[in-house]
């Protein structure tokens, strides 16, 4: 009788440990199976979001380059390449996933181009006749092939909000040392007064592409091609030759190279 009681007591004492061992074994098998499934399916079936660190996936970029103005009759005097002027850009942004990011960019530079002096000037001045050529502009008039041309020169600054996407990650779930980004977004452009022509403000549309070559986990070399569309009065003149179709919009764009620094690197959390 005593032996039976002792055996039953031993079994009761061992039961919790046996159940816990079985639970641990079951969990171990389940985790192993889950890891195998994840390794087979890869990132494409994961929900990927930015890491919890405040600094992760934020980046800052600086670039310098050349751009040119496309407006009025510029092409009739010289090519777009000959109209190229220096410019610079600073950008701050954040990657929310391996595919998508946003950035805010500030740019500044110079623009120039030749146009015919049959336009409207100083559209924002309160003067009775906007066709009067400003005195400060007259030294910039010249003759070529029997035609009078106005050499417009001015500085600008713009502010752009871009949605960015990594095209490389459209086709692979692995991080690559070279990436290709497309971006597009609205913005605002401002020209500064020069040659007696008043400054102008214009809403804009900015788009382009960027090549990103990783130098380290936090540093990349970038090359960017982009263009910006603005309204017709951006360069301070409206109109063109009566013999040619007038443009209702203008634009500028070019190529720049620079450096991107990624705070904390690019880190993402994966949820299956």
VEXBA-684949 format. One line per 5 residues: their letters; for each residue x negated, y negated, z negated of C-alpha. Coordinates in nm, 3 decimals. Layout:
A) X Y Z | ...
***
This chain:
XXXXX) 0.000 0.000 0.000 | -0.282 -0.235 -0.092 | -0.462 -0.154 0.235 | -0.149 -0.240 0.435 | -0.113 -0.574 0.256
XXXXX) -0.481 -0.657 0.319 | -0.453 -0.565 0.689 | -0.138 -0.771 0.737 | -0.299 -1.068 0.559 | -0.611 -1.041 0.778
XXXXX) -0.399 -1.033 1.092 | -0.203 -1.340 0.982 | -0.526 -1.528 0.909 | -0.678 -1.433 1.246 | -0.367 -1.520 1.449
XXXXX) -0.422 -1.902 1.464 | -0.783 -1.854 1.577 | -0.677 -1.607 1.844 | -0.410 -1.847 1.971 | -0.657 -2.138 1.979
XXXXX) -0.912 -1.926 2.164 | -0.646 -1.835 2.418 | -0.551 -2.204 2.455 | -0.914 -2.308 2.505 | -0.959 -2.032 2.760
XXXXX) -0.644 -2.139 2.945 | -0.752 -2.506 2.949 | -1.098 -2.410 3.069 | -0.954 -2.212 3.359 | -0.711 -2.493 3.445
XXXXX) -0.984 -2.761 3.444 | -1.211 -2.541 3.655 | -0.933 -2.490 3.908 | -0.853 -2.863 3.913 | -1.220 -2.952 3.971
XXXXX) -1.229 -2.706 4.260 | -0.916 -2.857 4.417 | -1.050 -3.212 4.382 | -1.386 -3.115 4.534 | -1.209 -2.957 4.831
XXXXX) -0.960 -3.238 4.894 | -1.199 -3.529 4.828 | -1.131 -3.898 4.774 | -0.871 -3.919 5.051 | -0.603 -3.779 4.819
XXXXX) -0.707 -3.983 4.516 | -0.556 -4.304 4.387 | -0.862 -4.531 4.376 | -0.859 -4.856 4.179 | -1.123 -5.100 4.057
XXXXX) -1.320 -5.003 3.747 | -1.234 -5.139 3.405 | -1.551 -5.348 3.376 | -1.481 -5.717 3.424 | -1.792 -5.762 3.638
XXXXX) -1.754 -5.453 3.856 | -1.670 -5.509 4.224 | -1.700 -5.889 4.206 | -1.945 -6.032 4.458 | -2.096 -6.362 4.570
XXXXX) -2.241 -6.432 4.914 | -2.448 -6.708 5.066 | -2.517 -6.747 5.437 | -2.655 -6.994 5.691 | -2.611 -6.999 6.065
XXXXX) -2.496 -7.189 6.372 | -2.150 -7.264 6.508 | -1.992 -7.457 6.792 | -1.682 -7.662 6.869 | -1.421 -7.568 7.130
XXXXX) -1.207 -7.874 7.208 | -1.090 -8.095 7.494 | -1.324 -8.089 7.797 | -1.638 -7.968 7.619 | -1.696 -7.681 7.862
XXXXX) -1.719 -7.923 8.156 | -2.033 -8.087 8.017 | -2.237 -7.807 7.859 | -2.206 -7.446 7.743 | -2.084 -7.334 7.401
XXXXX) -2.437 -7.220 7.307 | -2.579 -7.569 7.370 | -2.314 -7.717 7.139 | -2.422 -7.501 6.844 | -2.490 -7.687 6.517
XXXXX) -2.613 -7.576 6.169 | -2.370 -7.465 5.899 | -2.363 -7.284 5.566 | -2.114 -7.075 5.365 | -2.066 -6.961 5.005
XXXXX) -1.813 -6.686 4.923 | -1.678 -6.528 4.604 | -1.458 -6.220 4.609 | -1.360 -5.885 4.460 | -1.311 -5.532 4.592
XXXXX) -0.990 -5.373 4.460 | -1.056 -5.039 4.629 | -1.313 -4.897 4.873 | -1.085 -5.022 5.152 | -0.954 -5.364 5.044
XXXXX) -1.091 -5.687 4.901 | -1.021 -6.059 4.895 | -1.260 -6.354 4.903 | -1.261 -6.732 4.880 | -1.509 -6.904 5.110
XXXXX) -1.636 -7.262 5.126 | -1.817 -7.371 5.441 | -1.976 -7.692 5.564 | -2.172 -7.803 5.865 | -2.189 -8.022 6.173
XXXXX) -2.002 -8.004 6.503 | -2.043 -8.184 6.834 | -1.916 -8.184 7.190 | -1.867 -8.397 7.499 | -1.521 -8.505 7.610
XXXXX) -1.367 -8.751 7.854 | -1.279 -9.095 7.707 | -0.916 -9.075 7.813 | -0.786 -8.972 7.474 | -0.617 -9.111 7.168
XXXXX) -0.848 -9.216 6.884 | -0.795 -9.278 6.512 | -0.454 -9.117 6.498 | -0.432 -9.179 6.123 | -0.521 -9.549 6.129
XXXXX) -0.239 -9.803 6.108 | -0.327 -9.978 6.434 | -0.087 -10.075 6.715 | -0.293 -9.913 6.992 | -0.461 -9.578 6.928
XXXXX) -0.625 -9.577 7.273 | -0.871 -9.853 7.175 | -1.224 -9.713 7.159 | -1.390 -9.790 6.821 | -1.698 -10.013 6.842
XXXXX) -1.905 -9.758 6.648 | -1.826 -9.496 6.914 | -1.936 -9.696 7.220 | -2.312 -9.618 7.185 | -2.224 -9.250 7.230
XXXXX) -2.081 -9.293 7.582 | -2.287 -9.183 7.882 | -2.257 -9.111 8.254 | -2.301 -8.774 8.423 | -2.216 -8.697 8.786
XXXXX) -2.020 -9.020 8.810 | -1.802 -8.935 8.511 | -1.803 -9.107 8.170 | -1.840 -8.878 7.869 | -1.809 -8.933 7.496
XXXXX) -2.056 -8.741 7.278 | -1.852 -8.667 6.963 | -2.050 -8.588 6.646 | -1.912 -8.525 6.297 | -1.947 -8.319 5.979
XXXXX) -1.682 -8.090 5.834 | -1.598 -7.880 5.528 | -1.351 -7.591 5.511 | -1.191 -7.361 5.254 | -1.079 -7.012 5.353
XXXXX) -0.888 -6.729 5.179 | -0.961 -6.393 5.343 | -0.822 -6.041 5.313 | -1.108 -5.799 5.386 | -1.110 -5.432 5.487
XXXXX) -1.402 -5.188 5.516 | -1.358 -5.020 5.855 | -1.616 -4.751 5.774 | -1.397 -4.623 5.489 | -1.108 -4.577 5.735
XXXXX) -1.293 -4.273 5.868 | -1.495 -4.137 5.574 | -1.446 -4.097 5.199 | -1.820 -4.127 5.130 | -1.999 -4.451 5.054
XXXXX) -2.240 -4.546 5.333 | -2.552 -4.765 5.335 | -2.412 -4.966 5.629 | -2.055 -5.101 5.627 | -1.845 -5.301 5.871
XXXXX) -1.578 -5.541 5.740 | -1.292 -5.715 5.918 | -1.128 -6.020 5.760 | -0.848 -6.268 5.827 | -0.669 -6.540 5.632
XXXXX) -0.540 -6.897 5.608 | -0.746 -7.200 5.516 | -0.790 -7.575 5.520 | -1.043 -7.783 5.719 | -1.155 -8.144 5.671
XXXXX) -1.362 -8.369 5.898 | -1.560 -8.667 5.772 | -1.551 -9.016 5.925 | -1.818 -9.090 6.184 | -1.850 -9.303 6.499
XXXXX) -1.563 -9.518 6.374 | -1.314 -9.233 6.399 | -1.103 -9.158 6.094 | -1.129 -8.826 5.906 | -0.875 -8.551 5.970
XXXXX) -0.722 -8.265 5.771 | -0.589 -7.946 5.924 | -0.448 -7.614 5.812 | -0.647 -7.336 5.974 | -0.656 -6.965 6.052
XXXXX) -0.986 -6.786 6.001 | -1.086 -6.437 6.123 | -1.399 -6.240 6.196 | -1.624 -5.944 6.123 | -1.917 -5.879 5.890
XXXXX) -2.197 -5.621 5.898 | -2.319 -5.523 5.549 | -2.650 -5.338 5.503 | -2.718 -5.218 5.148 | -3.060 -5.304 5.010
XXXXX) -2.975 -5.172 4.662 | -2.669 -5.095 4.447 | -2.615 -5.467 4.394 | -2.779 -5.641 4.690 | -2.686 -5.639 5.060
XXXXX) -2.800 -5.813 5.376 | -2.506 -5.948 5.579 | -2.447 -6.078 5.931 | -2.112 -6.242 6.001 | -1.929 -6.350 6.315
XXXXX) -1.620 -6.564 6.259 | -1.391 -6.819 6.420 | -1.146 -7.081 6.289 | -0.842 -7.225 6.467 | -0.734 -7.582 6.381
XXXXX) -0.493 -7.840 6.522 | -0.568 -8.062 6.824 | -0.658 -8.375 6.626 | -0.938 -8.198 6.436 | -1.216 -8.380 6.623
XXXXX) -1.034 -8.715 6.606 | -0.907 -8.710 6.964 | -0.585 -8.592 7.126 | -0.530 -8.526 7.493 | -0.743 -8.446 7.796
XXXXX) -0.758 -8.493 8.170 | -0.423 -8.513 8.348 | -0.553 -8.271 8.611 | -0.607 -7.996 8.350 | -0.378 -7.827 8.104
XXXXX) -0.415 -7.983 7.761 | -0.504 -7.765 7.461 | -0.261 -7.780 7.171 | -0.515 -7.626 6.932 | -0.890 -7.644 6.885
XXXXX) -1.139 -7.425 6.710 | -1.495 -7.362 6.602 | -1.695 -7.054 6.522 | -2.034 -6.893 6.521 | -2.278 -6.651 6.364
XXXXX) -2.444 -6.651 6.020 | -2.678 -6.429 5.817 | -2.714 -6.412 5.440 | -2.719 -6.213 5.118 | -2.441 -6.059 4.904
XXXXX) -2.488 -5.986 4.534 | -2.244 -5.743 4.369 | -2.200 -5.795 3.996 | -2.215 -5.457 3.825 | -2.219 -5.281 4.161
XXXXX) -1.914 -5.123 4.323 | -1.736 -4.894 4.075 | -1.392 -4.739 4.114 | -1.174 -4.507 3.904 | -1.024 -4.203 4.077
XX) -0.689 -4.056 3.975 | -0.552 -3.739 4.132
***
